[in-house]
Amino acid sequence: MNANIKKGLVAVGAFAASATSFAQAADPGVDAITALSAQATTYISAAFAVAVLVAGGFWGIKMMKKAFSKAG
């Protein structure tokens, strides 16, 4: 592994550790975000499912157009 990559990973790890310890301080904003975490996860999962369905629909329409153009 490249030395610069190792240094970057160490820096990112140190930043993540300090950010985690900073965020765990008694902060009402962090507490509110943490309380909404489960609900936000549900909404994000639902939005991702809808996005997958829409993308699949467009892909299916594209494939059907391709199949019908070859058939006739």
Residue, then its C-alpha position, 0 to 999 in steps of 0.5 A: m500500500n502506498a505511504n500516502i494512502k496509509k497517511g490518509l487513512v490514519a488522518v481519516g480515522a483520527f478525524a472520525a474518532s474526534a468527530t464521534s467524541f465531539a458529537q457525543a457531548a450533551d448537545p440537544g441537536v445531536d440528541a434530536i437527530t439521534a431520536l429521528s434516526a430510526q424514522a429517517t432510516t425508514y424514509i430513506s429505505a422507502a425512497f430507495a425502494v421507489a427509486v429502484l422500482v422507477a429505474g426498473g420500470f424505465w429499464g423494462i420499457k427500454m427493453m420492450k421497445k428494443a424487443f418490439s422494434k426487432a420483432g416488427 
